[in-house]
Each structure stands twice: as structure tokens, then as C-alpha cells.
Amino acid sequence: MFRSKRYSTARGQSDPLKTYPVAEATKVLAGFPKAKFDETVELALNLGVDLKANVSVRGVINLPKGSGKKVRVAVFTSDVDAAKAAGADEAGLADLIAKIEGGWTEFDVAVATNAAMKEVRKIAKILGPKGLMPNPKSGTVTDNVEAAVKAIKLGGRVEFKMDKTGNINVIVGKRSFKSEDLAENINTAIAEIAKAKPAEVKMRFIKSMCISSSMSPSVKIDSSVYASL
């Protein structure tokens, strides 16, 4: 596989076999050559779960230093004016559902009032596979639309969900973040994911972790301190 000079240079600055404490890992990442844009930083975890069992690991993380990402929010509600005033990028009910049925899904998070969910469930097959279906557990089904939209738009709210291979990938910031701020976000993310450990999982929950930016190699994080999870 062809790798850019920037990637190869970064790869030579770290030991691919070494694991680092979170604070040190963010400093290693900060030392890599940067791209011409502000790269997104992701945390990747491999979980110790029985993939044959019906186990779900998902939830919401409120990153203390924000995600650095501009989030587009769509709100399913009959009170369009209130949703727009709260900062929603799109709002509506029957018209918004029809727009989505027509193929439009240019938003990152969907919020719905409890009353609207009866109609929203009609497009669950469209929103679900894209991870856009409003969910009470993630706080996106609520009658306090203003609080929900502001928390999503202004805060560092990110969702996580384990995939079919037992992995979780979640945004934890941008390359422009200070190393200590990135480390705080990462530690918060790890703690929240650890809390989501299903009761039926008896093996070591967090097997391995790493961070990487959009154009960089990964930096392995020492997961031994989480061996008791």
C-alpha cells in the first residue's frame, strides 16, 4: 500500500509495538507532521465480548473540551420555530420525513419529541443503518428540544456504538487541541465506554486501544491499567 511521505515520517517517529499512557500518546500524536487541514482525532477500542451473543455496547460521551466538530442537527417536531430558535439546522415533521424518504440525510444527529416518534419510526429503516435514529438512551428523544439541541451543538456530545467486529471508534477532538485537552477527552471517553460494559461480559472488557488522526498512523495506548474492567 502506498503511503505518503508525511505518513512514513510519522511512522518513523513512534514505535508501532510500544504502548503509551494516554498523556504520552497525545504528545506522540502531536509530534507527527500535520496535514493542511485540522485533522479529526479518533479513539479506537477493541472490546472483549462474545460476538456470537446479542450484546450491545452504546452510549453518549460529553467531551469536557468539546469535539471540535461542527454538528448538523435535524429535529422532528411540530414546533419548527422553537427548534430553529434553539439552533437546529433542519426542523419539521411530515415534510422532513418526506425529504429523508427522498434520499436527503445531510445531518449528523437527529432529535425528536416524544409525540413525533410515532411518525419517525416510519423511516427507521433509513435512519437506523446510518446511526441517525433518535434514541431515548442517548437523549435524542425528548420534549426539551432546546436543551438537547444546545447540548449537541455547543457541547462535546458524541455517541459511540460497538460494531459487529467488537470495535468502537469515537471522535475525541482535533489535532489543533492542546495535548492535555485531548488527553482529558480521551480519558473521559474511556471511562464512559467502560461504564457501558454489559453485565453478562465476564472477560476483560477493554482489550486494546489506540488513537490516530485523519492522516496519521495510530499510537497504541496502554490498556493494562484497565485490565480489571
C-alpha positions, 0 to 999 in steps of 0.5 A, a space after each residue: 500500500 502506498 503511503 505518503 511521505 508525511 505518513 512514513 515520517 510519522 511512522 518513523 517517529 513512534 514505535 508501532 509495538 510500544 504502548 503509551 499512557 494516554 498523556 504520552 500518546 497525545 504528545 506522540 500524536 502531536 509530534 507527527 507532521 500535520 496535514 493542511 487541514 485540522 485533522 479529526 482525532 479518533 479513539 479506537 477500542 477493541 472490546 472483549 465480548 462474545 460476538 456470537 451473543 446479542 450484546 450491545 455496547 452504546 452510549 453518549 460521551 460529553 467531551 469536557 473540551 468539546 469535539 471540535 466538530 461542527 454538528 448538523 442537527 435535524 429535529 422532528 417536531 411540530 414546533 419548527 420555530 422553537 427548534 430553529 430558535 434553539 439552533 437546529 439546522 433542519 426542523 419539521 415533521 411530515 415534510 422532513 420525513 418526506 425529504 429523508 424518504 427522498 434520499 436527503 440525510 445531510 445531518 449528523 444527529 437527529 432529535 425528536 419529541 416524544 409525540 413525533 416518534 410515532 411518525 419517525 419510526 416510519 423511516 427507521 429503516 433509513 435512519 437506523 443503518 446510518 446511526 441517525 435514529 433518535 434514541 431515548 438512551 442517548 437523549 435524542 428523544 425528548 420534549 426539551 428540544 432546546 436543551 438537547 439541541 444546545 447540548 449537541 451543538 455547543 457541547 462535546 456530545 458524541 455517541 459511540 456504538 460497538 460494531 459487529 467486529 467488537 470495535 468502537 471508534 469515537 471522535 475525541 477532538 482535533 489535532 489543533 487541541 492542546 495535548 492535555 485537552 485531548 488527553 482529558 477527552 480521551 480519558 473521559 471517553 474511556 471511562 464512559 465506554 467502560 461504564 457501558 460494559 454489559 453485565 453478562 461480559 465476564 472477560 476483560 472488557 477493554 482489550 486494546 486501544 489506540 488513537 490516530 488522526 485523519 492522516 496519521 498512523 495510530 499510537 497504541 495506548 496502554 490498556 493494562 491499567 484497565 485490565 480489571 474492567 
